[in-house]
């Protein structure tokens, strides 16, 4: 159900660093959404051609999707947590990170030959 996808203009760090980042993001997303980590998916896309504020300095775009609704307190907390994680791990400044939060209807999210709605 919950998904966090990270797209960034920076080159991929070592494979172990990427795996560590994805595992950390997975655990944090499960905690923030209150959903079992066994349903969380993570994705990392480095070397994406991107600009922000008219420059090609390091930048990051994050998508967070989940079945159900996320409230403003949750999204604010997630923004703080994930911006800090990306800054510490990848070196992208927090003011060059956008995060899109999207609620999904259960019927619009498929898994295991069915849907959640």
HELIX and SHEET records of a PDB file:
HELIX    1   1 UNK A   15  UNK A   33  1                                  19    
HELIX    2   2 UNK A   37  UNK A   39  5                                   3    
HELIX    3   3 UNK A   72  UNK A   90  1                                  19    
HELIX    4   4 UNK A   94  UNK A   96  5                                   3    
HELIX    5   5 UNK A  106  UNK A  108  5                                   3    
SHEET    1   A 4 UNK A  41  UNK A  45  0                                        
SHEET    2   A 4 UNK A   3  UNK A   8  1                                        
SHEET    3   A 4 UNK A  60  UNK A  67 -1                                        
SHEET    4   A 4 UNK A  97  UNK A 104  1                                        
SHEET    1   B 2 UNK A 110  UNK A 111  0                                        
SHEET    2   B 2 UNK A 114  UNK A 115 -1                                        
END                                                                             
